Amino acid sequence: MWMRLGWIAVCLGLGVAACRGGSPSEETAAVVPSPTATPTMAPSPNPTPEPECRPVSEDVGYPVMLGRIGDQACLLWESADPAAEYRLLVEHGKVGLFHPATEVVSLDLVGGSPLTLPGGAVPPFSGTDACFQGEFMATVVSTSGERLGGELWRTCEHHPVLADGCVGPERQLGVHLGRLPNPDGTDYSDTRCITWEDRFDDETGFRSELRYAQSGERFVYEAPADTVEFLPPPADVDGLGEFRAPDLRRKDYAVMVWALRPSGETLVGSIDVQVM
């Protein structure tokens, strides 16, 4: 900011009368403007950014993810209905979808995503690694019991759980071939599910492929953008991974998934399974 200063008459070698306005015949006093002062403004300090809830398993496009702010756990979730009411169920000691829990913690999700979880809701973190000091399954469900999604943790091993109950790929593997649970939730059904990680924001779709080593069969499927799952037709997976002598045509198999992007196809991940 510039300060406005008036002009100051400076009388050099003259008497008081001359300074107060002597006659024109007298020596004329020199009149000079005073220098304009520029105030020094202290720079305003940069505001400290709010701590961000970052997914422990990295952002891979799943609807429910546990996050971390320092040593505190937080939760991120995406709902198709913002007005719906949800609850977080944390089943401690659960190492599989149908494994019994040793303790269940229930929290109403109030305030929107992300949400900082109170201490003890999930096991504490293991140092700075993406690991927990315990085994548990965290699931977000609506008040009517509809599952939005969740995560299954075995200390450092992580699997997302989708809304239909299909267990997704382990962290960094990128692709998984699993099964849907039965409607009564007591066991797995015969319905297979191919799941993958969505790490891109420019894909136009996904292409998955199922191959059988012995029979040479090859099945290709297309899925839209912003998806992480495809259910192959039952006929394509009949006998998959089964050691049923003398028919071993579908004993060994491989699954690959590509993201279809403007720059070309990018491999999301692949698995190769050999049944012994």
N, C-alpha and C positions, 0 to 999 in steps of 0.2 A: 504494500500500500504506500502510495506517495503522500507525503504531508505537505499541505499548502502553507507557505510562509510568505509574509509580506515583504515588501522592499524596505531596506534599512538605509537611511541616509548616513553616510560616513563623512565627517568633517575632518579634513586634513589641514592642519596648520592654521585654522581660523578661530576666531573668537566665538563666544556663545551666541552673540547677536547674529553673526553670519550663519550659524547653524540654524537659527530660528527664522531665517529668511532675510538676509541683507539685501542691499541694492544691487542692481545688475552690474554697477561699476566695480563692485568689490570682487575679489577672487571667487570663482565659482567652485563650490565643493564638489568633489567627485562622488557620484552616486553609483554604487555597484550592488547587484543582487547578492543576497547571501546564498551560499551553497545549499542545495536542496538535500535534506537528510533522507537516507533510505533505511527504514527500520529493519532490523534483523528478525526474520520470522522463523521460529523453531519449527522444524518439520513435524507434522503430526505422526505419531507412531502408527505403524501398520497394525490393524486389528488382528488379534490372535484368532486363527480359524478354530471353529468348533471341532472337537474330536469326531472323526468319521467312523461309523460302523462298517468295517470291511469284512467281507465273507472269509471265514477261515479256510474254506475249500476253494477259494477264488470264484469269481463270478462266471458261472457257466450256463446261465439261463434257466435255472430251476426256480419254481415258485416259492420255495421256503429254504432259507439258508441261515445257519448260525454264523454270527460274526464276532468280532473282537475289537474292543477299545482298550488298549493296554492289557491289563490283566483281567478285565471285566468282559463277560459274555454279553452279546446282544443278539437280536433276532431281526431278520429282514424277511418280509413276505409280500407277495403280490396277490391281490384278490380281484376277481372279475366284478365283484359287487362291493364297493367301498362301504356301503351301509350295513353289510353283514357283520354279525358278531362272531368272533372266533376265540378259541381257547388253545393254549399250548399244553400238550401232555408230554411230560418227560418221564420215560420209563427206564429207571436205573437198573443196571444188571442185564439188560436185554441185548443179546448178541446176535439175534436173528429175528426175522419177522414174526415167527410163531414161538419164540423162546419166552418163557415167563419172566416177568419183571420182579425185582426184589423190593422196589419202591416206586410209587407213581406220584409225581408232582404235577398239579394242575394250576395254571395261571390264566386269568382272563386277560386278553390282549386289549388294553385300553390305551388310546392315544395315538394309534397308527404306527406304521413302520418307518424307521427302525425303532426298536424298543430295547432299552437296557434291562437285562435280566437281573433279578436280585441274587445275592450270593446264596449258593447252595442249590439253585434251580438246576444247574448242570454241574458235572464235575469240574474242578479247576483245571486251567491250562497247564500243560507240561512245558515249563520254560517258555522260550520264544518260538518253539516249533509249533506247527499246525497239528497239535496233539492234545488230547484230554487225558486226565489221570483217572480213567474209568471207561466203562462200556455202558452205552445207553442209546435210546432211540427218542428223538424229539419230533413230535408230530403236531401240526396245526390242524384243528378240526373246527367246524362250525358248531353252533349250539345245537343244531339238529343232528350232529354226528357225521356230517359229510367231511371227508378228508381233503385238505387243500394240498398237502405235501409234507415232507419232513426229511430228516437225515438220520442215518444209522451210523454210530461211531463205535469202533473197537480200538480205543486209545488213538493210534495214528491212522488206522484204516477207516476210510470214509465211503459211504454209499448214499446217494440221494434216494429218497422214496417218493415216487410220483403219486398223483391223486388217486390213480386206480390201484395202487399198491405195488406196482412194478418197481423192483429195486434197480437203480441205475448203476453206471460204471464206477469202479473205484477211481479215486482221484488220480489224474494223469494218465489213466489207461484210455479214456476217451470213448470207448464202446463197450457195451455189455449185452449179452443175450440172456434174458431171465424168463420168469413165469409170473403170471398174474395169480393172486390168491383166489381161493374160492369165495363166492359171495358171503358165506357164513364166517369167513376169516379163520378157518381152522387149519387149512393146509393149502398147498399150491395146486392150481388147476393145470390143465393141459394147454392152456392158451399161452403162447410165447410172446415175448415183447423184446424188440430191439431198441436199446436206448443209447443216446450219445450226448456229448457236451456241445452246447451252442456257444462258441467263443467268438463269434463274429457278429458284426452288425450290418453287413452288406450282402449277406447271402440271399439268393432268390429261391432257394430250396435245398433239399438234401437228397442224396442218392445212397441207398444202402444195398449191399449185395451179400447173399448167402451162398456159400459154395460147399459142396461135399467132395471130399478127396477121393473116396472109393468109386462113387457112381459118376463123378464128373458133372453132376447137376449144378446149375447156376441159376439163381433167382435174383432179379433186380427189382427194387422198389423205389418209388419217388415219394417224397414228403414235402410239405410246404415250408416256407421260411419260418423262423421263430418257433420251431417245434423240437422236441427232444426224444420222440418215441414213435415207433411204428409197430403195428401188430401184423405179422405175416400170416397169410392164410393157413389154416390148420393142415391142409394137404401138403404144404411145403415143408412143414416141420415134423410130420409124422415119422417117428422112429429116430429123430435127431439125437445123436449122442448115445444111442442104446447099443449095447453089445448083445445082439440077438442072433446067435449063430443058427443057421448058416447065412442069414441075411445081415451083412455088415456094410451095406451100401451107404448108410448115413451115420456110420459110427464116428468118423472124424469130420470136422467141419471148420469153416472160417467165416468170419463176419467182418466186413469193411464198410465204413461210412465216409462219404465225401460231402463237403459243403460246396454248393454251386454258387460261385461268386463271379462278379464281372471280370476279374483277372484270370478266371479259370477254375478248375476243380482243385479243392484243397482237402487233403486227407485229414479227417477228424481223428480217426483211430482204427485199429483193427485187432482182432483176436484170432488165434489159431488153436483149436482144441483137438487133442488126440486122446481118445478113450482107450485105456489099457485094460 
